[in-house]
Amino acid sequence: MLDIRYEAMPSGAIAVIAQVRAKTGKEQELRSATLPLVSQVRSEPDNVLYFLHEDRGQPGHFVFYEIFASREAFDAHNGTEHVQRWFKLLPDLAEGGVEVMQLTILGQ
């Protein structure tokens, strides 16, 4: 069970929703390349929350929900070796790369 407490959320936390869609026929390859990110990102020091989802109606459409302690933590995340390695796979596996929406968390 998760033990996330709203009152413990860092005041400068940033939420991110990102999505990527596999090229036709590359769904399993993208899934296999993406699943290891879950444990790798969750072990980053300033990652607060990280979920990977797959659209039940569109296999190969992956949606990430992420919270990092700060914008700097998110920037550091994007520079990690595991994320950079994953980005390099996307031209062969994904349609158009990653769409990212950065959100400010309100009501903390």
C-alpha positions as CSV (number, residue, x, y, z in Angstrom):
1,M,0.0,0.0,0.0
2,L,1.2,3.5,-0.8
3,D,1.9,5.8,2.0
4,I,1.6,9.2,0.3
5,R,0.5,12.0,2.5
6,Y,-0.8,15.2,1.0
7,E,0.6,17.3,3.8
8,A,4.1,15.8,3.1
9,M,4.1,16.9,-0.5
10,P,7.1,19.3,-1.1
11,S,5.9,22.8,-1.7
12,G,7.7,23.1,-5.0
13,A,6.6,19.8,-6.4
14,I,5.9,19.4,-10.1
15,A,3.5,16.9,-11.6
16,V,4.0,15.6,-15.1
17,I,1.7,13.7,-17.4
18,A,3.4,12.3,-20.4
19,Q,2.3,10.0,-23.2
20,V,4.0,8.0,-25.9
21,R,2.4,5.8,-28.6
22,A,4.1,2.8,-30.2
23,K,4.5,2.4,-33.9
24,T,2.3,-0.2,-35.4
25,G,3.8,-3.6,-34.6
26,K,6.2,-2.2,-32.0
27,E,3.8,-2.3,-29.0
28,Q,5.6,-5.1,-27.2
29,E,9.0,-3.7,-27.9
30,L,8.1,-0.3,-26.5
31,R,6.4,-2.0,-23.5
32,S,9.5,-4.0,-22.8
33,A,11.8,-1.0,-23.1
34,T,9.5,1.1,-20.9
35,L,8.7,-1.2,-18.0
36,P,12.2,-1.1,-16.4
37,L,11.8,2.7,-16.0
38,V,9.2,2.1,-13.2
39,S,11.7,0.8,-10.7
40,Q,14.6,3.0,-12.0
41,V,12.6,6.3,-11.7
42,R,11.1,5.4,-8.4
43,S,14.6,5.0,-6.9
44,E,15.6,8.5,-8.0
45,P,16.1,10.6,-4.8
46,D,13.6,13.3,-5.6
47,N,10.9,11.2,-7.2
48,V,7.7,11.4,-5.2
49,L,5.4,9.3,-7.4
50,Y,5.7,7.5,-10.7
51,F,3.0,5.4,-12.4
52,L,3.1,3.9,-15.9
53,H,-0.3,3.1,-17.5
54,E,-1.3,1.5,-20.8
55,D,-4.6,2.4,-22.5
56,R,-6.8,-0.7,-22.4
57,G,-8.5,0.3,-25.6
58,Q,-5.2,1.2,-27.5
59,P,-2.4,-1.2,-26.6
60,G,0.9,0.5,-27.1
61,H,-0.4,3.9,-25.9
62,F,1.5,4.6,-22.6
63,V,0.7,7.3,-20.2
64,F,3.0,8.3,-17.3
65,Y,1.9,10.2,-14.2
66,E,4.9,11.5,-12.2
67,I,5.5,13.8,-9.3
68,F,9.0,15.2,-8.6
69,A,10.0,17.3,-5.5
70,S,11.0,20.3,-7.7
71,R,11.5,21.4,-11.3
72,E,15.2,20.8,-10.8
73,A,14.5,17.2,-9.8
74,F,12.4,16.7,-12.9
75,D,15.3,18.2,-15.0
76,A,17.7,15.9,-13.3
77,H,15.4,12.9,-14.0
78,N,15.4,13.7,-17.7
79,G,19.2,13.7,-17.7
80,T,19.6,10.3,-16.0
81,E,21.3,7.5,-17.9
82,H,18.2,5.3,-17.9
83,V,15.9,8.0,-19.3
84,Q,18.4,9.1,-21.9
85,R,18.8,5.5,-23.0
86,W,15.0,5.2,-23.3
87,F,14.8,8.4,-25.3
88,K,17.3,7.0,-27.8
89,L,15.0,4.0,-28.5
90,L,12.0,6.1,-29.3
91,P,12.7,7.0,-33.0
92,D,12.5,3.3,-33.8
93,L,9.6,2.4,-31.5
94,A,7.3,5.4,-31.1
95,E,5.2,7.6,-33.2
96,G,6.3,11.2,-32.8
97,G,8.1,11.0,-29.5
98,V,6.9,11.9,-26.0
99,E,4.2,14.5,-25.3
100,V,4.7,16.1,-21.9
101,M,2.4,18.3,-19.8
102,Q,4.0,19.9,-16.7
103,L,1.6,20.8,-14.0
104,T,1.7,22.9,-10.9
105,I,0.1,21.2,-8.0
106,L,-2.5,23.4,-6.4
107,G,-4.2,23.1,-3.0
108,Q,-1.2,21.8,-1.1
